[in-house]
């Protein structure tokens, strides 16, 4: 399954951010965000503004490590100021990415250390938080099919399946195939166990995990299928499973679901 082009990701950041801004402009600042229970609309606006400002700075300044990033100040408490801050951050991110080569090296928290990773990651960050904003406002619009299909792969491969260098993935001889029915694409994942101790906080992990793999040439133990938008929202815990179907070994699916059922903000 191939990625979208750099221009498609950049266009998605612009359009999804614009929709995010449009929805929040008419929202009650105190409106709860149902998919991020601790947040209000004000918190959501501040979060995406701070995220986009941070990555605009990284693209523009190319730090060697996260310690070089400047400290962020306090978040705006005024809704008007929060929206203005978002406008500035969003335009800054788009400008920085437009002037950069996706193949250029850049620090990220992932094993992929390129501007291209930031470009793709921020397209999906804008998409999912646009959905958060719409859910808070009670007016949800469809997710772009191509972007959501890429989001299924990105969510499984990066957000859930990205193994840090201090950890280890021990695979089991079981595979789940995720079929994106309206894009004629599939993502294969191997289920297994992740273990390791994070050197930053000395926390040890030993938990169910998944890893995106190439087609192993065998039948899958379980198949999960659905349209791109429904699958992407479901994996991000932004949608239910009403359009998601499961076939095959239920025990393998249950292992898969445990591994991908963590909240992501």
RAJOCOR-V295584 format. One record per backbone hydrogen bond with DSSP energy under -1.0 kcal/mol. NH is the residue of the N-H (numbers start at 1). CO is the residue of the C=O. Records with the same first field share a line. If there is no record, write none. Layout:
BEGIN
NH->CO / CO
END
This chain:
BEGIN
9->5
10->6
11->7
12->8
13->9
14->10
15->11
16->12
17->13
18->14
19->15
20->16
21->17
22->18
23->19
24->20
25->21
27->24
31->28
33->39
36->33
39->36
41->31
42->29
44->40
45->41
46->42
47->43
48->44
49->45
50->46
51->47
52->48
53->49
54->50
55->51
56->52
57->53
58->54
59->55
60->56
61->57
62->58
68->65
69->66
82->78
83->79
84->80
85->81
86->82
87->83
88->84
89->85
90->86
91->87
92->88
93->89
94->90
95->91
96->92
97->93
98->94
99->95
104->101
106->113
115->104
116->102
118->114
119->115
120->116
121->117
122->118
123->119
124->120
125->121
126->122
127->123
128->124
129->125
130->126
131->127
132->128
133->129
134->130
135->131
136->132
137->133
138->134
139->134
148->144
149->145
150->146
151->147
152->148
153->149
154->150
155->151
156->152
157->153
158->154
159->154
160->155
161->156
167->164
168->195
170->193
172->191
174->172
176->189
177->222
178->187
179->224
180->185
181->226
183->180
185->180
187->178
189->176
190->211
191->174
192->209
193->170
194->207
195->168
196->205
198->203
202->198
205->196
207->194
209->192
211->190
213->188
221->175
222->175
223->247
224->177
225->245
226->179
231->227
232->228
233->229
234->230
235->231
236->232
237->234
238->233
244->241
245->225
247->223
249->221
253->249
254->250
255->251
256->252
257->253
258->254
259->255
260->256
END
